[in-house]
Each structure stands twice: as structure tokens, then as C-alpha cells.
């Protein structure tokens, strides 16, 4: 079976590099495409779906924003499972202040200099605690495309998904400050897990992923 991984916003496949999964799975990391001007997440997902080989069994695993895109992809292709990590299954699970951001358009005024500056608040939100975690997060954010970042934030804030899609399974951290677990419906929980737990607590996430994929 092929596992297609989608990274989060402001992240890339490096956040998955500490995961250890059985060799029977083929791992494919889907890189983000450059969005077209004013492109909808529906159309973007259609373009992204061309990467997936639907002639053989596959699962889609999405981290954070990648979980939202995984949900959209599942409406186009038919994965065996959709596994979302540190993400949301519906727009009802967003924290209340997302509605405020939606109407204020704060993210559209974000400069490249501000995005790529070392930020203690970002480290805290992402759950990056060790020097190594902070270093890789900062390096990834420094290489993030600002246009894609602003586009993706817009898609998140305007996402309308009322019900979880079929075959969706989730892994969530109890200390996720971006998508607080109190707003999240049933999930496989990682104790003390933050938004970056796929890297910071890779062993626990690997064990849980392996269990989910087997059943």
C-alpha cells in the first residue's frame, strides 16, 4: 500500500523524517503546488490529485493544513483511509478566534521579514521545545513561500466542511495550541503532544500510525 503524506502550512516533508513505519508501505511525500491566483481549495485539490496513483490501494496522511487538503482529496479519489494529524475534520472544530481572523484579514498584511523572523510565540504554538525542534521549524518557516502561506491561511479561514468525511481517522495531541483538543471530536490522543508532535514525539506517532494502518 502507498501512503501519501501531506505536510502542514509552513512545513514540508522534513517534519515527517523521524517517523518509522513498516517497510511494506511505500511512502510518497506530496509537495505543495503553487496556487493559481484566487484558486479555490477544491480546484487546488483536483490538481494535486493527479499525483496519486488510484490504480492501487492507498492512504492519505495529512498534517495540520495537510489534513484539510486530505479531506478535500478524499472527495476526488477513494483512499482506504484518511489519517489526519494535528488537524481538524470540520470547520466547527476551529477555535473561536479563527472567526475574528477571517474578518480582519490580518494574514494578508504579513510581510516576508516578519514571517521568517525567529518567533517565540510560533515556537510555543507549534510545541517546539528543544533547540533541535526550534531549529528545524525555523529553517522550514524561513523557506516557506509567502504567497502560498497567505493563500493557505485564506483557505483555512473560509473552509466549510460540516461533517467529517468517511474513513477518516485522527491523531491529536492533548497540548495542541493551534487546534485545542477541547474542540476536537474523537481522536487517538498523544499525551502532552503539541502541534509539532509528528516530529517531537515521532516514536509515539509512529506506533499509533502503524496500529491504525494495520486495522
GIGI-V186120 format. One record per helix or strand of 3 or more residues. SS is the DSSP state (a for helix, b for strand). FROM is the first residue (numbers start at 1). TO is the last residue. Records with the same first field share a line. If there is no record, write none. Layout:
SS: FROM-TO, FROM-TO
//
This chain:
b: 2-6, 26-30, 58-63, 81-85, 168-173, 188-190
a: 13-16, 41-49, 65-74, 91-93, 97-104, 106-109, 112-115, 120-126, 131-142, 146-157, 181-183, 197-200, 202-214
//
